[in-house]
């Protein structure tokens, strides 16, 4: 069931369109992430949903009602800010209770609800502390609790983990996912961190220049990026420009220069003429003289660097330069002749 819908929405800053004819539908109970580089429009989309900015054109509906002109004070949405936005002079209890006090709830109701929310975010016993006495992760949980206390219809996160160190980010994203699933609350999450979004989301929208280039499950996007931009953004480093393609049922026969490639079809393969493959999926063979075989390309080593579990080798070929993560005992000398094997089920054809 679609809970939230942005239909043909346009948002402009100083006469420049940030979002243009933007479309987004979110199902009830899902956590959807908006992921993309700085300036792609993801935070603008979140602020539009929250009611902090207005659309120039288009329509925003929520739970079957038109929210396009509904002021932020009338939207029962919880917002978790990047910098927490806690009141430094208020205790944890008073920070969390703030929204209910504004709504003129009784003292008994406030105490009951604050206790419930403290249990959800694992902060029982911290009620009388002040923000300066908390760690970054604890402050973030207070910010989440403050958003949850009003029993929001929608929960919005604006890069909530960007101020935390790496280990704390990992534990907090697990905590956010736990809370979201425990409460079953529909959530929109903004980040520029791929691993963060992929680990907690039901759906991910990859944004670029104010449009969604791909919207799907994290696993599907990871395996089958739709466009070259999406592929590059999620870690594909190797690309082949094909000049011809032939349909062979479950496979495509692609041509690049004097080389042929057999490629397993997938749902994004219909119109693309560019092949993409990850460094981990490309295979480096020390045998030479196999360039005439499909999916094999001869090359020479330009450089090898140590990654820990493997060596990352840059290989120069007639089709361009490729990066491969190879499990080899020691680095290969510059100029060493090698063969690259492109497994047919690892090549993704993108638009």
C-alpha positions as CSV (number, residue, x, y, z in Angstrom):
1,X,0.0,0.0,0.0
2,X,1.4,3.4,-1.1
3,X,1.6,5.7,1.9
4,X,3.5,8.6,0.5
5,X,3.6,9.9,-3.1
6,X,5.5,12.8,-4.8
7,X,4.0,13.3,-8.2
8,X,5.7,15.5,-10.8
9,X,7.2,17.7,-8.1
10,X,9.5,20.6,-9.0
11,X,11.5,22.5,-6.4
12,X,13.7,25.5,-7.2
13,X,16.2,27.6,-5.3
14,X,16.8,31.1,-6.8
15,X,15.1,30.1,-10.1
16,X,17.3,27.0,-10.4
17,X,15.4,23.7,-10.4
18,X,16.8,21.2,-7.8
19,X,14.1,18.7,-8.4
20,X,12.3,18.5,-11.8
21,X,9.1,16.5,-12.4
22,X,10.2,14.3,-9.5
23,X,8.4,11.0,-8.8
24,X,8.6,8.9,-5.6
25,X,6.2,6.4,-4.1
26,X,6.8,4.9,-0.6
27,X,5.0,1.8,0.8
28,X,3.7,1.8,4.3
29,X,6.2,0.3,6.9
30,X,9.2,0.5,4.6
31,X,12.5,2.2,5.3
32,X,13.6,3.9,2.1
33,X,17.0,5.6,1.7
34,X,17.8,8.5,-0.6
35,X,21.4,8.0,-1.6
36,X,23.6,10.1,-3.9
37,X,26.5,12.6,-4.0
38,X,26.3,16.1,-2.6
39,X,23.9,18.4,-4.6
40,X,21.9,15.5,-6.1
41,X,18.6,16.7,-4.3
42,X,18.2,14.1,-1.6
43,X,18.1,16.6,1.3
44,X,15.8,18.8,-0.7
45,X,13.5,15.9,-1.1
46,X,13.5,15.2,2.6
47,X,12.9,18.8,3.5
48,X,10.0,19.0,1.0
49,X,8.4,15.9,2.7
50,X,9.0,17.5,6.1
51,X,7.3,20.7,5.0
52,X,10.4,22.9,5.5
53,X,10.2,24.0,1.8
54,X,7.4,24.2,-0.7
55,X,7.2,22.7,-4.2
56,X,6.9,25.1,-7.2
57,X,4.9,22.5,-9.1
58,X,3.5,19.0,-8.4
59,X,1.6,17.2,-5.7
60,X,2.5,15.6,-2.4
61,X,0.0,13.1,-1.0
62,X,0.2,11.2,2.3
63,X,-2.1,8.4,3.4
64,X,-4.6,9.5,0.6
65,X,-4.6,13.1,1.6
66,X,-3.2,16.1,-0.2
67,X,-0.3,17.4,1.9
68,X,1.1,19.8,-0.8
69,X,0.2,23.0,1.2
70,X,-0.1,21.5,4.7
71,X,2.3,23.5,7.0
72,X,5.0,21.7,8.9
73,X,3.3,22.2,12.2
74,X,0.3,20.2,11.0
75,X,2.4,17.3,9.7
76,X,2.8,14.6,12.4
77,X,6.3,13.7,11.1
78,X,9.3,13.1,13.3
79,X,12.6,14.6,12.1
80,X,16.1,13.5,13.2
81,X,18.7,16.2,12.3
82,X,22.3,15.7,11.3
83,X,23.6,17.7,14.3
84,X,21.0,16.2,16.8
85,X,19.6,19.7,17.6
86,X,19.2,18.9,21.3
87,X,18.6,21.7,23.8
88,X,21.8,21.9,25.8
89,X,20.1,23.4,28.9
90,X,17.5,20.6,29.1
91,X,17.9,17.1,30.6
92,X,17.5,14.0,28.5
93,X,14.0,13.7,30.0
94,X,13.0,17.3,29.1
95,X,14.5,17.1,25.6
96,X,12.5,14.0,24.9
97,X,9.3,15.3,26.5
98,X,9.5,18.7,24.7
99,X,7.1,17.7,21.8
100,X,4.4,16.4,24.2
101,X,4.6,19.5,26.4
102,X,4.0,21.6,23.3
103,X,0.9,19.5,22.7
104,X,-0.3,20.3,26.2
105,X,-0.3,16.6,27.3
106,X,-0.8,15.8,30.9
107,X,2.2,15.1,33.2
108,X,1.1,11.5,33.7
109,X,0.8,10.9,30.0
110,X,4.2,12.5,29.4
111,X,5.9,10.4,32.1
112,X,4.4,7.2,30.7
113,X,5.3,8.0,27.1
114,X,8.9,9.1,27.9
115,X,9.5,5.9,29.8
116,X,8.3,3.8,26.9
117,X,10.5,5.6,24.4
118,X,13.5,5.5,26.7
119,X,13.1,1.7,26.7
120,X,12.9,1.6,22.9
121,X,16.2,3.5,22.5
122,X,17.9,1.8,25.4
123,X,18.4,4.9,27.5
124,X,16.7,4.0,30.8
125,X,18.8,5.6,33.6
126,X,19.9,8.5,31.5
127,X,16.9,10.7,32.2
128,X,18.6,13.3,34.3
129,X,21.8,13.7,32.3
130,X,22.4,16.7,30.0
131,X,23.6,16.4,26.3
132,X,27.2,17.4,27.2
133,X,27.3,14.4,29.5
134,X,26.4,11.9,26.7
135,X,28.4,10.2,24.0
136,X,27.7,10.9,20.4
137,X,25.7,7.7,20.0
138,X,23.7,8.5,23.2
139,X,22.9,12.0,21.9
140,X,21.7,10.4,18.6
141,X,19.4,8.1,20.5
142,X,18.0,11.1,22.4
143,X,17.3,12.8,19.1
144,X,15.5,9.6,17.8
145,X,13.5,9.4,21.0
146,X,12.4,13.0,20.7
147,X,11.2,12.3,17.2
148,X,9.4,9.1,18.3
149,X,7.7,10.6,21.4
150,X,5.0,12.3,19.3
151,X,4.1,8.9,17.7
152,X,4.8,10.2,14.2
153,X,3.1,9.0,11.1
154,X,6.5,9.2,9.3
155,X,10.1,9.3,10.5
156,X,12.7,11.4,8.6
157,X,16.5,11.1,9.0
158,X,18.9,13.7,7.6
159,X,22.4,12.1,7.5
160,X,22.1,11.2,11.2
161,X,25.4,9.3,11.5
162,X,27.8,11.6,9.7
163,X,29.2,13.1,12.9
164,X,30.0,9.8,14.5
165,X,33.2,7.7,14.2
166,X,33.2,4.6,12.0
167,X,32.6,2.0,14.8
168,X,29.8,4.1,16.3
169,X,28.2,4.6,12.9
170,X,28.0,0.8,12.4
171,X,26.4,0.1,15.8
172,X,24.0,3.1,15.4
173,X,22.7,2.0,12.0
174,X,21.9,-1.4,13.5
175,X,20.1,0.4,16.3
176,X,18.1,2.6,13.9
177,X,17.0,-0.5,11.9
178,X,16.0,-2.3,15.0
179,X,13.8,0.6,16.2
180,X,12.3,1.0,12.8
181,X,11.4,-2.6,12.4
182,X,10.2,-3.0,16.1
183,X,7.8,0.0,15.6
184,X,6.9,-0.7,12.0
185,X,7.2,3.0,11.2
186,X,7.6,4.2,7.7
187,X,11.0,5.9,7.4
188,X,12.8,8.1,4.9
189,X,16.6,8.1,5.4
190,X,19.1,10.4,3.7
191,X,22.8,9.6,3.4
192,X,25.7,9.8,1.0
193,X,27.2,6.6,2.5
194,X,26.4,3.5,0.4
195,X,27.2,0.9,3.0
196,X,25.1,2.7,5.6
197,X,22.0,2.8,3.3
198,X,22.4,-0.7,1.9
199,X,22.6,-2.2,5.3
200,X,19.4,-0.9,6.8
201,X,17.0,-0.2,3.8
202,X,14.1,-2.0,2.3
203,X,14.5,0.1,-0.8
204,X,17.2,2.5,-2.0
205,X,16.7,5.4,-4.4
206,X,20.0,6.4,-6.1
207,X,19.7,10.1,-7.0
208,X,21.6,12.2,-9.6
209,X,20.9,15.8,-10.6
210,X,17.5,15.9,-9.1
211,X,16.2,12.6,-10.5
212,X,16.1,9.0,-9.3
213,X,18.3,6.9,-11.6
214,X,17.3,3.6,-9.9
215,X,15.0,2.6,-7.1
216,X,15.1,-1.0,-6.0
217,X,16.2,-3.3,-3.1
218,X,19.9,-2.9,-2.0
219,X,20.8,-6.4,-3.2
220,X,19.3,-5.8,-6.7
221,X,21.1,-2.5,-7.1
222,X,24.4,-3.9,-5.9
223,X,24.2,-6.7,-8.5
224,X,22.4,-5.0,-11.4
225,X,23.0,-1.2,-11.6
226,X,20.8,0.3,-14.3
227,X,23.0,3.2,-15.5
228,X,26.7,3.9,-15.6
229,X,26.3,6.6,-13.0
230,X,24.8,4.1,-10.5
231,X,27.4,1.5,-11.3
232,X,30.3,4.0,-10.7
233,X,28.6,5.3,-7.5
234,X,28.3,1.8,-6.0
235,X,31.8,0.7,-6.8
236,X,32.1,-0.6,-10.3
237,X,35.5,0.6,-11.7
238,X,35.7,-1.2,-15.0
239,X,33.8,-0.3,-18.1
240,X,33.8,-1.6,-21.7
241,X,32.3,0.3,-24.6
242,X,30.6,-2.2,-26.9
243,X,30.2,-1.5,-30.6
244,X,27.7,-4.3,-31.4
245,X,25.3,-6.7,-29.7
246,X,23.5,-9.8,-30.8
247,X,20.6,-11.5,-28.9
248,X,21.3,-15.2,-28.2
249,X,18.4,-16.1,-25.9
250,X,19.6,-16.0,-22.4
251,X,22.8,-14.4,-23.4
252,X,24.1,-11.4,-25.4
253,X,27.1,-11.6,-27.7
254,X,28.9,-8.2,-27.4
255,X,31.7,-6.9,-29.5
256,X,34.4,-4.5,-28.4
257,X,37.3,-3.9,-30.8
258,X,38.5,-7.3,-32.0
259,X,37.1,-9.0,-28.8
260,X,33.9,-10.8,-28.3
261,X,32.1,-11.2,-24.9
262,X,29.3,-13.5,-24.0
263,X,27.1,-11.8,-21.3
264,X,24.4,-13.3,-19.2
265,X,21.2,-11.3,-19.7
266,X,19.4,-9.5,-16.8
267,X,16.5,-7.2,-16.7
268,X,18.5,-4.0,-17.2
269,X,20.3,-5.3,-20.3
270,X,17.8,-4.4,-22.9
271,X,19.2,-1.2,-24.4
272,X,22.7,-0.8,-22.9
273,X,26.0,-0.7,-24.9
274,X,28.3,-0.4,-21.9
275,X,29.6,-3.3,-19.8
276,X,30.5,-2.9,-16.2
277,X,32.4,-5.3,-13.9
278,X,33.7,-5.0,-10.3
279,X,37.4,-5.4,-9.5
280,X,36.6,-8.3,-7.3
281,X,34.8,-10.1,-10.1
282,X,37.4,-9.6,-12.8
283,X,39.9,-12.5,-12.9
284,X,43.6,-12.2,-13.5
285,X,45.4,-15.1,-15.3
286,X,49.1,-15.4,-15.6
287,X,48.7,-17.5,-18.7
288,X,49.0,-15.5,-22.0
289,X,48.0,-16.2,-25.6
290,X,44.3,-16.6,-24.8
291,X,43.0,-13.2,-26.2
292,X,41.2,-14.9,-29.1
293,X,38.8,-16.7,-26.7
294,X,35.6,-15.0,-25.7
295,X,35.7,-12.9,-22.6
296,X,39.5,-12.9,-22.5
297,X,41.7,-9.8,-23.0
298,X,45.5,-9.6,-23.0
299,X,47.3,-6.9,-21.1
300,X,50.3,-5.8,-19.1
301,X,50.7,-4.8,-15.4
302,X,51.0,-1.1,-14.8
303,X,51.1,-1.3,-11.0
304,X,50.2,-3.6,-8.1
305,X,49.3,-2.4,-4.6
306,X,48.7,-4.4,-1.4
307,X,45.1,-4.4,0.0
308,X,45.5,-6.9,2.8
309,X,43.5,-9.9,1.6
310,X,44.6,-9.3,-2.1
311,X,46.6,-7.2,-4.4
312,X,44.9,-4.5,-6.6
313,X,46.5,-4.5,-10.0
314,X,46.1,-2.0,-12.8
315,X,46.2,-3.7,-16.2
316,X,46.6,-1.9,-19.5
317,X,44.9,-3.5,-22.5
318,X,43.8,-2.5,-26.0
319,X,40.3,-1.9,-24.6
320,X,41.5,0.5,-21.9
321,X,42.8,0.2,-18.4
322,X,41.2,-2.2,-15.9
323,X,41.4,-2.6,-12.1
324,X,41.4,-6.2,-10.7
325,X,41.7,-7.4,-7.1
326,X,43.8,-10.5,-7.4
327,X,44.6,-13.1,-4.8
328,X,48.3,-13.6,-5.6
329,X,51.2,-14.4,-3.3
330,X,53.3,-11.3,-4.3
331,X,52.9,-8.2,-6.5
332,X,53.6,-8.6,-10.2
333,X,56.3,-6.6,-11.8
334,X,55.5,-3.7,-14.0
335,X,55.2,-4.9,-17.6
336,X,54.3,-8.5,-16.8
337,X,52.1,-10.0,-19.5
338,X,48.7,-11.3,-18.2
339,X,45.2,-12.2,-19.4
340,X,42.0,-10.8,-18.0
341,X,38.9,-13.0,-17.8
342,X,35.5,-11.3,-17.7
343,X,33.1,-14.0,-16.3
344,X,29.9,-13.8,-18.4
345,X,27.6,-13.7,-15.3
346,X,29.6,-10.9,-13.7
347,X,29.4,-8.4,-16.6
348,X,26.5,-6.0,-16.2
349,X,25.2,-4.2,-19.2
350,X,24.3,-0.6,-18.2
351,X,22.8,2.4,-20.0
